[in-house]
Amino acid sequence: MPRRVSAILLAAGSSKRMGQLKQLLPLGSKPIIRHCLDNLAAAGIRNTVIVLGQNGSKILDSVKELPVQVVFNKTPDSEMAESVRIGLHTLHGSSTGVLVHLSDHPLVSVETLKSLVQCHVETPDRIIIPLYKGRRGHPTLFPKPVIDEVFDGLNLRDIINRDSSRIRFLNVDDEGVVLDMDTKEDYERICERSSAQNPADDCL
């Protein structure tokens, strides 16, 4: 059976701690959300669903010309699992694995995304979690039957913790999997890391 990995990019958060929509903050010549989407496309993922929140209309202009599907989570302050449920209803029916990507992790490399997909090909029944120097990171790749457990009322943490034997950890040399962006200090750190890797991405 051919393996097909799709992606759900979660971008429904209100960015309260940041004070502005973090998905639209600049990183070099592109907004943060475009870095996530461009890397997913470069990794060969052709079916991506973006889940936006109440302020999502402000993000649409940044993604409208891309070959992605956009859906909305209209429930303020709902848990991440609700956005995943909404995204799953829109994914391609032939998906065997679902990569749940957070829009505040823009530095996850194309190589890491490709490695996660390859791991799914090799072990299609495992939840694949990247590790950077022993730290769990994001995104996580779920077998489609496993992530469908969210429809039983479970959240993603419940699903991951339900059975440790179905988890595969993938060691990566990619700090981007553990660099999230909740505060302005986080954003500044991501800009510093990005500009060190690519001077064109200087955004401060």
N, C-alpha and C positions, 0 to 999 in steps of 0.2 A: 504493500500500500504506500503510495507516495505521501511524503510529509509536507504539509503546508502550514507555515507559521504566519499568523496574523498578529496585529498589534492593537492594543487599546492605549491611547495616550490620554492620561488623566490630567485635565486642565480646568477642573470645575471649582477649584479652591478660590476663596475670596481674597487671599493675600493680605489678611488683616495685619499680620506682624510686619510685613514689608511696607504697608502704607500705600502701595500702588500695585497694579497688575504685574506680577513678576514675569508672566509669560511674554510680555511685550517689552521688557527691559532690553536694552541693546547689548549685544555681545559681538564686537566688531561691526560688520556691516549689516547684521541680521538680528532680529529679535530672538530672544531665548527659544521660543517655541519652534522657530524655523530650524534652529540647530538640531533639535530633537527630531523633527520630521525629516530633514535632509539626511541625517545619519541613518534613520530607519530605512529610507529609500535606498541609500547607498549600500546598506547591508542586504538588499534584495527582498525586503518585505514589501509586498505589493498591495496588501489589504490592511489599511490602517484606519481606525475609527478614533476621532478626537471627541472626548466628552467635555463640553464646556458648561459653565455655570451661569449664574444670573447676569454677569458682566460679559458673557461670551460674545455678544454682538460686537464689542470693541476689538475682539481678536480675529473676527472673521476676515477682515481685509488682509490680514497677514497670511491667510491660508487658502483663500477662496480659489486661487488659480492652481492649487495642488490637487493631485488625484487621490484625495482622501475623502472620507465621509465624516460629516459633522453631526453630532447629536447633542442634546441639552439635558442636563440634570437640573430640573426646575425646583428642586427641594433644597432650600438654603440649609447649610450646615449639616447635610446628611453625611453619613459615613462613606468612606471610599468604596465599600462594597456596592452601594447603590449605583454609583457611577459605573462600576464594572458590569452590573446587571444590565444597565441601559446600553452600554457598549456591546455586550454580548448579543443582544437582540438584533444588532445591525451587522455583525461580522458575517463574512462569507461562510456558507454552510459547509464547505469542504475543509474548513480549518481543523488541523489535528493538534495544533498547539497555539497558545495565546500568550504573547509577550505583554505583560502589564508594565507600561513605562510611565514614569512620573515626569511631568513637564518641568519640574524644578531640578532635574538632573541633566543639564545640557551637555556636560562634558563626557558622557558615556561614549566611548569610541566606537567607530564602525567595526573595528576588529573584535571588540567584545561582543557586540550584537551578533556578528557572524558566528562567533564561537558558541554563543548560546543556541543559535539555530542549529549548528552542527551537532551539539549535544542532544538536542531534541531528535535529530535524525537517528543518532546512535542509541538513545534511550528514551523512546517516545512515551513511556509510562511514568517518567520521573518529573518532579518539580525541580527546575534548575535555578539555583541561586548563586550569583557571583560572589566570590570572596576576594577582598583586597587586604593582604597582610592579616588574614584571620578575621576580618570584619565582614559581616554580611552586608551586601549592597543591593542596588536596584539596577536594572529591572529584573523581574522574576518571570520565568517562562513556565507556564502551566500546561499540562496536557488538557485538551478540551474537555474530556469527561470529568476531570478533577476540578477545573475552575467552575464547571456548571454546578458544583456544590453550593455556590453562592445562592442559588435559587432555593436551597433548603434552609435559608436563614443564617448561613454561616458568613463570617467575614473572612478576608484573606488570611489573617493571622490564624484563625481557627482552622482553616483548610491546611495551612502549612504545618501546624502543630498536631494535626489529627493523626498522622502516621509518619514517623521519622524515616521509616524504611523506604518511602517513596520520594525522598529528597536526594538530589545529587548536587553537591557543591562544586563550583567551577572556580578554580584559582585563576585570577586575572591580574596582570600588571597594569591596572587602570584605576587610578585614584578617583576618576569620575563616577564610579559606581557608589561611592560613599560621600560624595560632595553634593549636598542638597542646598536649598536656597530659601530659607525662611525669613532672614533678616537682611538689612543692608550690609552688615558685616559679612554675611555669607556671600552675598552678591559680589562684594569687593574681592573676597578670596577667590571666587570663581573667575573673575576677570583677571586677577593676577596669574592664576594657573594657566588660563587660556592664552594670555599674551606671552607667557613664557614659552609655550608650545608653538605659538603662531603670532608673531608681532603684529600682524594685520588685525588681530582680534582685540587690540587694546581698546577698552571701553570706559576707562576712568578719566 
